[in-house]
C-alpha cells in the first residue's frame, strides 16, 4: 500500500460455493449502476468506464478477477478494490475487499463510500461498500471461522450457546458485536443492530439479544466483567475465551445511556473501532500467497495452475501429537558416533587408528546399519497406548520371560566381575520390574468381573424404571394432545367473536356463526388444506415424510398437525404483509411483535439458523437442501436453515423447514420439509 494511502476498510470473505464470479459480479455491478456506471457485461474479460469523475475497471481471467473503483474524495482518491479467486484443492475460495484513501484529507470515519448510507455525488460518512451485504446474501460466506451475515443475528435463549461457540471459535478473525436489550425502547435495540450490521458488513458479525432471558443467559455464560446490558453494545475481538480472559476491557463496551444520548454519533465511533480491528489485520497466509499469484495471473505473467501450486507449497500440517511421539522416539535412538578425522585418515592409509587395538578379522559378515526413520513418515503412525500395553504384556508373558531369566543368569555367572557385571544385572532387573508392573496394570484394566456384574444389575433396574416412565409419558402425551386441541379451539372461538364484534359494533357473545375454521387430524391433511387455502405459501414434495409421522405416531400426530397448521397460517399471513409492503421485518420479528388480528406463533418454536456443525458438513446439510425454481436460487438448490420446532425436545421431534422469499422475486414462503427431525450431530 502506498505511503500516502490510508486503509479504511478490509474484509476477507471465504466462499466455498462456486462460482464466485457470477454472484460477486452481479452484486458489484448493481452497486456501481447506482453510481452512474452502465451494467457490467458478463461476457467481457475487461470492462473500463468513467462516470462523474470516477473510474471503474473490472477484469477477470478464468477463475480469478479484480474490480477497482476510483472515486474523487476530499482532494484525493477513494479506491475500492475487490480481488477474488475460486476454490482450489487445499484452499477455500476467497474475496478480498479493501477501501483505501489516497491523498487528500485522511480523516474519514469509516470505510465505505457510496454504501447504503452514501450518495452518488461523493463518499459521505459510510462504512462497508454497498455491494457487500448483497453479496453476503448469495451464499453462506465466512471469515474462515464464523458465518458473515448481511443482517443482525437474533439470538434467543435457545441460541445463546451457539453465539458463545461463535465467540470462542479459534479460527474467528472478525469482531462480534453483541447488542443488548433496551428496556426503555424495545425497537431501539433492533434499529441499532441494523445500523451496525449494514455499516460493518463483512468486517464484523452483529448479534441482537432477543429478550431479557437471552441476555441473562448470555451474561451468565460470559462471567463477571464481560457481559452487556441496559441497551448497550459490546465488541468482542478475536481471540476470545471467557474462562481465560484477563483483560475484560479489551472487548470494548458502550453504555446504553451514551447511545441514547448521542444516537448515531456514538454508534459511528463504535463502528470506527470495529472496522479498524479488521482493516489493520494482515490477511491469512494462504490469501497472501495466492493474492500475489492472482495479481501475476491477471497481468499475464503467470498461469492459473500456479494458484493451486502456491497453496500446496505450504505442505500439509502434521499432527502435533504424532510429531511429539516421533521426536521422543528419535531421542531414545542411539546413533553411532561419527569417526574422528584421525580415524578417517588412518582408514584411508590402510592402518588402524592410533590408540586402538588391532582386532582379528571376524568370520561374521558386517552388520548393515539400521535405517533411520524419516520425519516424513512419522505423521502416518497411529499411537494406541492401550493396544501397545497389551501387546507388550502378552509378549513378555508368552515369549520373553525365558530369555530374561537366561540373560539374568548369564550376567550373574559370567566371568566378568566388578562394576560391569553389577551394572548389567541392575539394568536387567529394573527392566523386569517395569515389565511386570505394566503387565499388572493391563490385567487390572481388563478384568474386574465384580464391577461388571454390578453394572449389569444396575442396567436391568434402570431399564425397568425407564419402561415405567415410558408408560406414564405416553399417558401424559395423550392428555397434552387434548389440551392443545382445546386451546386451539378456544383461540379460534375468541378470534371469531372478536371479528364479529368489530363488524357489528355491538355485543354478539354466544352467537354461533359458520366460518372457515379448520381442525386438522393429521399432518397429511394439514398439507392438503394449506395448498388449497394459503396462497402465499408454496409447499414442496414433503408429503411422504409427513405421512410417516402420521402412521408411526398416531397419538401425537393430531397435536403436531394443529401446531403445523398454526405455523403455516402465520407464515402465510406474514408473507402476504411482507410482499404487499405492509411489513418490513422478518418472520421472527413478525411473531415477536405480534399485534391484534395477526397470526403468529411463539418465538420459542422458531429457529432461524442451524449450527455450523450442521451447515458445514454435507452429511447434515444435504438433507436440508431442497429443489427450488431458479427464480428463488440460480442453482436450483437451496439450503433451508430456518425451521419451526413442532416439538422442542424428545423423540420424535418434528421440524418444518422453510425459506423466506416474501420480499424477493416470488413474494412467497417456500416450505421444503415437514417431517421427523433431520440428522444432526446428536442424532448421528
N, C-alpha and C positions, 0 to 999 in steps of 0.2 A: 504494500500500500504506500503511495507517495507520502512524503513528509508533510505536505500541506493538506492532506486528507484526514478527515475525522470519521471514524466508524460510528454510525448512528444506529445500525440495526444489523443483526446477523442471525440466521436460523439455518440449522442443518436438519433437513426433513428426510427421514428414511421411508421409502415407499417400496414395498415388496411386490405390489401389483403392477404387472406390465400390460401395455406400455405406459410409461410415464409421460412420454412426449405429447400424446394426444390430449390427455386431461390437462396437463400443465399449459400447453399452447392455448387451449380453449379459455382457461381461466385468465391467463395473462392477456390474451387478445381482447377479451371482453372488458378488461380493466383499461387497456390503452385506448380502446374505442371511445370510452368516456372522456379521454383527454384530447380527442380530435384526430386520432390516427385511424386509418382505414383498417378493416378486419384483416387479420393475417391470413395469407394464402397457405393452406396446409400442404400444397404440392411443391412449394418453393423451398429450396435449401437455404436461400439467403434472402432476407427481406430488409430493406432500408427505407425509412421515411423521415420526413421532417414536418412538424406542425407546431405553430405557436412558439417558435423558438426552441423547441425540444427536438431531440434526435432519437430515433429508435432503430436498433439493429437486432435482427433475430436470425440466428444461423444454427444449422444442425448438420450432423453427419452421422447417418445410420442411427446408432443407439446413444448418442450424446449430443448436447447442444448448449447454446448460450444465448441469453437475451440481455441486451444492455439498453437502458433508457436514461438519457441525459436531459435534465431539466434545469433551466436557469433558476438560481436561488440566491437572493441577497448578494449579488455581485459575484457569485461563484456558480458552481455546478453541483447539482444533486444527482448522483449516479446510482441507479438501481441495477444490480447485476444478478442474473439468475443463471446458474450453471447446473447441468444435470447429467446423469448417466444412468443407464438401465442396470439391472442386477446382473452380476456375473458370478460364476462359482466362487464361493467363499466370501461374497460381499453383497449386501442388500443395496438396491438402487438408491441413489440419494439426490437431493436437490439442495443446493447451497444458495441462499438468498442473502445478499448484502446490500446495504444502503450506505454510501459514503458521501460526505460533503467535501468538495474540492474548492479551496479558496473561499473568499467571501467571509461572512460572519459565521463562525463556527460555534454559535451559542444556541442552536436549536435544541429544544426539549424533545427528544424523541427521534424517531427514525422515519416515520412514514411520510411520504409525500403523496398527495393525491389519494389517500386512503378514503374510507367511507367518511372521514371527517375532513378531508381536504377539499380543495376546489380545483377547477380546471385552469385557473389563472396563475397558479403557482403553489408551491408547497406551503401549507399552513401548519399549525400545531397538529401533528399527526404521529402515527406510530407505525404499526405494521403496514406494509404495502397492501393496497386494497384487494389484490388478487389472492392473497394468502388464505383468508377464510374460505373463499370459493374453492380453492384447490384442496384444502383440508377436508372439504365435504365430499370429495370424489372417492375417497378410499380410507382405509384405516392407516393413517400415517403416524409415525412415531419419531421420537428423537433418538431411537436406539434402545430405549428402555420403557417409556411410558407413551400412551396414546395422546397425540396432539389434536385437540378438538377446536372447532370453529365457534363454539358457544360454551357457556358455563356448564359444568357437570353438576347436576343437582344431586346432592348426597343426603339420603335419608338415614335413619338409624340403622337400617339393614345394610347400607352401602359403606358405612364408616370404615369397616375393616379393609375394604377394597382401597379406599383412599389412603389409609395408613400403609398398605402394601405399596402403593404407588410412591408415597413419600420416601419409603426406605429402600426402594429399588436401587441397587448399586449401579446400574447402568444409566440411571437418570442423569441428564445434563441440564435440563431447563428448570427454572424455579417453579414451584407450585404455590399459587396464591389462594388462600382459603378466606372466604367471605362469610362472616358470622351473621347471625340473626339480629335484626334491629327491631326490638320490641316496640319502639315508638312509631315506626313506619314500616309495615310489613312489605310494601312494594319497593322501599328504598334499597334493600339489600339486593334484590333482583336487578334493579337498574344499575347499581354499582358493578355487579358481576358482569353484566352485558357490556358495560363500558370498558372494563378491564380486559375482557376476553377479546373484544374487537381490536383494542389497541395493542395487545401483546400476542396476537395470533402467531403461532409458530415458534415464538420465543418463550412461552410460558404456558402453564395449564392453570385454569381458573376453576375452583370448586366452590359451590354455593351450598352451605349447610341448610337443609330444608326446613328444620324446625328446632325448637329448644331441646327436644330429646336427642336429635342427631348432634347438636352442639355439645350437650353434656357428655355424650358417649365419646365424641372426638377428643374433648379436653381431658377426659379420664384416660384415654389411650396415650395422649401426649405427655401427661405428667405435669408437675409444677413448673411454672415459668415458660411453658411452650404452648399454652392454649391461646384461644382467640374468642372474644365475646363482645357483647354490648354494641353490635353494629360495626365493629372494627374489622380490619383485614390484617392478614399476616402472610409474609412471603417466606417460604421455606426453601432455602437454597440447597444445592447438592454438594457433597453427600450429606445424608441426614440419618441419624439413628437416635430416637428419643431416649433410649436407655443409656447411651454413652455421650450424649451432648453435654459439653462443659460450658459452652458459651451460648446461652439461650438467645441473647440479643444479636447474635449473628443472623438470626432469622427475624428480620425487622418487622415489628408490629406497627400499626397505625390505628389510633383510637377512634371509636365511633363519634365522640364529641368533636374531634378535629374535622372529620369528614363531613359531619352535619353542618359545621360552621363555615367551612371553606368550599365545600362541594367539589366540583371537578378539579379545581386548582390543587387540592390535596391529593386527589387520585392521580393527577398528572405527575406530581412529584414521586409518588409511589411507582408509577409506570417508568419513569426515568431510571430508577434503580433496578427495576425488574428487567428492562431491556438491556441495561448495562451489564447485567450478570452474564448474558449470552453474547453480547457484542464484543466483549474483551476476551472471550474464551478461544483458545486455539481449537480448530476443528479436529475431529478424531483422526488418528494416524492413517487409517485406510483412506479417508477422504482427502487428506493432504497428499498422499502418494498418487492416488488416481486423479486428483484435480490437476496435477502437473501434466500427467499424460493426456487428460482430456483437452487441455489447452493446446498441447502439441498436435493432437489429432485434428482439432478444429483449424489449426494453422496449416495442416497438410504436411507436417513434419514427422508424423508417427502413424502407425497402423492401429486399427481398432483392437486387434488382439493384444496389444501391449497393455491395455487397461487390465485385462484379466491376468496378464503376466505380472503386473505390478502388485496385484493382490496376492497371488501365490508366492511371490518372492519373500513375503513375510515369514512363510513357514508355519506349519501348524503348531499351536501352543501345546506343550506337553502337560501331562497330568502332574501337578506338584507332588502328590503323594507317591506316585511311581518314580518320579525323578529323585525324591529323597531316599526311597528304598534303594535305587540303583547307586546313589552316592555312598550310602552306608555299606553296601555290599563291596563296592570297589575299594573302600577304605580298609576293609578286612583282608583284601587280597595282597599276598606277599609277592612282590615283584623282585626278580634278581637284580642285584646292584650292577650298574654299568661298569665295564672294565676300565681301569685307570689307563692313563697314557703310556705308563711304563709297560704294563702288561700287553697293551696293544702293540707297542714297538717290539717287545720280545717275541710276541707271536709272529710278527712279520719276519723276524730274523730266524725263526725256527727254533729258538732256545726257550727254555722255561723262564718265566718271570723271576726276577731276583726276590729272594726271601721266601720261596715256595719249594716244597719238596717235590721231587720228580716221582710221580706215581707210575706204577706198572701199567702197561696197556691192558685194557679190560676187554674181555670177550663179549661183553654186553653191547648191543647196538646203542648208539647215542639216543638220548631221550629227546623227542621233539618238544619244542616249547609249547606251553599251554596258550591257546588263543585267548587274547584279552577281549572281553565283551565290548562291543561297540556301543557308544552312547545312543546311537540312533535306534538300537533295538530295545533299549530299556523301557520306553513307554508302552511297548506291547505286552509287558509282563503283567500278569494278574496275581496279586498277592492275597492269599486266603490264609489268615493266621490259624483259624480252627482246623482247616484241612492240613496245613503244614504240621501242626502239633500232633494230630492223629497219625500222620504218616511217619513222623519221627518216632513216636511211641511204638507203633507197630514194628518198625524196622529194628529198633533196639531189642524189643521183647523177642522177636522171632529170629533175627539173623545175627545181630551184632554182640549179643551177650557173651557167647563163647569167645569171640575174638577179643573182647575187652578183658575177659578173665585171663586169656592166654597172654595178652600183652602185659597185664599186671604181673603175672607170674614170671614172665621173661625178664621184666625190669628188676624184680626182686632177686632173681637168681643169676643175673648176668655177671660176668666177670668184672665189669666196670664198677668201681665203687666211688664213694665220695659224693660231691655236690651234683654231678651229672645224673647219677642213678636216683638220688633222692628227688631231684627236680622233676625227672621224668615220672617217677612214681606219684608225686604230688599232683601233677597235671592230669594223669590218667584217673586218679581217684576223684579229683574235682569234676572231671567230665562225667564220670559215672554217677556222681551225686546229682548233678544238674539234669541228666537224662532221666534218672529215677523220679526226681521232682516233677519234671514235665509229664512223665507217664501218669503219675498220681493225679495231676491236675486234669488231664484228659479224662481219666476214669471218673473223677468227681463230677465233671460236667455232663457226662453221658449216662450216668447211672444213679438215679435216686428213685427207686420204684415206689417208695412210700409216699413221696410228694406227688408222684404221678397218679397213684390211686386216690389220694385225697382230692386232687384236681378233678378227676373223673366224677367222684361223688358230688362235688360242688356243681359241676356242669349239669348233672342229672337233676339236682334240686332246682337250679336256675331254669332249666328247660320246663319243669313242671310249673314254676311260678309264671314263666312267660306265657304258657298256654292259658293259664287262668286270666292273666291280664289281657290277653288277646280276645278272649270271650267277652270280658267286660268292655273292652274298647269297641267291639262290634255293636254291642247294645247302645253305647253312647253315640256311635256314629248314626245309628238309626234315629235316635232322639234328636240329634243335631240336624239331620236332614229335614225332619218335620218342622223344627224351629225355623230353619232357613226359609222353607216354603211359606210358613205362616208370616214371617217378616216381609217376604216379597209380596204376598197377597195384601197385607195391610198397607204396605207402602204404595202399592198401586191404587188401593182404595182411597188413600189420602190424596194422591195426585188427582184422581178423578173428581173428588169432591171440591178440591181447590179450583180445578178448572171450571167446574160448573158454577161455583160461587162467583168467579171472575166474569163469566159470561152473563149471568143473570143479575148480578148486583144485589142479590138478597139471599138469605139463608136457604140452603137446599139440602140440609143434612138428612141422611136416611133414604134418599130417593135413589132407587136402583135404575140406572140408565145403561143401556147396552153400549159398550165401547170396544176398543181393539185390544183389550188385554190378552196376553198370551202367557201361558204357564207351561213351559216345555217339560216333557217327561224324560227326555234323553238328549244326549249331545248331538246325535244324528238329526233329530227333529229340530234342534236349535239351528243347525247349519242350513237345513232346508228352508225354514221360515226366514232366516236372515237374508238368504239370497233373493227371496221374493219381496221383502219389505224394506230392507235397509239399503237404500240406493247409493249411499256414499261409501259403501264397502265393496271390495272385490275379494271373494273367498276362493283361494286356490284349492287344488285337489288334496284335501286332508280328511275326506270322509272315512277312509279306511282306518286311520289312526283313532278318530273319534269313536267309530263303531266298536273297535276293540275294547275301549274303556266301558262302553255300554254293556257289552257281553260279559266281560270278566268281572265287573264291579257293579252289578245292578243296584245294590243298596245305596251306593254313593252317586250313581250316575245322575239321579234327579237333582241332587244338590249342586253338582258341577254344572248341569245344564242351566239351572237358574242363574248361577253366577256368570256363566259364559254369555247368557242372553243379556244380562245387565251390562256386562263389559262391551258387548257388540253394540248395544244401543248407545252407550256412552261414546264409543268410537265414532259411530255414525253421526251422532249429534255434534261432536267436535269437528268432524270432517266437513259437515255442512256449514258450520260457522266459520271455519278456517278458510275454506275455499271461497266463501262469499265475502271475505274480508271483515267479518264481524268480530273476529278474534285473531290476535297476532302471536300468541304464545304456543307452547307445545301441549301435548296431551297431559303431561304431568301437571303443568300449571292449570290446565282446564279443570282437572279433578281437585287440585289443592285449593283452588279459589272458587269453588262452585257457588253459583248464585241460584235463587229460586227458579224453578222451571227447567233447570239444566240437568241432563242425565249425566251422572258421574259415578265413579266407583271409589272406594277407599284407596288412598295412595299407597297403603301398605300392600295392596295386591299388585302394585306396579314395580317393575324393574326395567329401567330404560337401557341398560347395558349389561353385557356379560363380562366376566373376569378375563384378564389377559391370558390366563392359563387355558381358557376355552377358545378364545378367538385366535390365538397364535398357534394352535395345534390342529392340523387338518382333521384328525380323527374326531375332534369335537366340533370344529367349525363347519365341516361339510354337512352334517345333518341339519344345521341351521341355515344352510344356503338353499334358496328356492328359485325356481324359474319364474322370471317376470318379463313383461314386454320391454323392448329396448327403449321405450319412452320413459320407463322408470329407471333402468340402468342400461347403458350401452352394451354391456357384456351379455345381457340376457340372464344373468345370475346375480343374486343379491343375498348377502349375509344379513339376516334379521336378528338383531340383538334385543330389541325391546320386546317384552312379553308380560302377560298377565298371569299371576300365580293363582290358579283356582283353588289350590291347597298349598299353604306356605311350606309346610314340612311334612315328613312322614312318607309312607308308601301306600298307594301310588300318589304322586304329586303332579297332577295335570298342569300343562302350560299351554298358553295360546300366544304364538309369536306373530308380530305384525310389523309393518313398515309404514311410516307416516309420510305420504306424498300429498297430503291435503293442500299444502302450499306449493306444490310442484306442478308438473305438466299435466298430470291426470286429475288432480284435485280429489283424490280418494285415499282411503286407508286399505292397504293390501294385507290380508290375513294369510300367512304362509303355512301355519300349522296349528292344529288343535288336537292334542293327544297326550299320551303319557310323557313323563319327564324325559327329555333327551339326554344322551350320555354327557357326563362331565367328569371332573377329576375324582368325585366322590362315588359315582356310580360305576366307573370302570377302574 
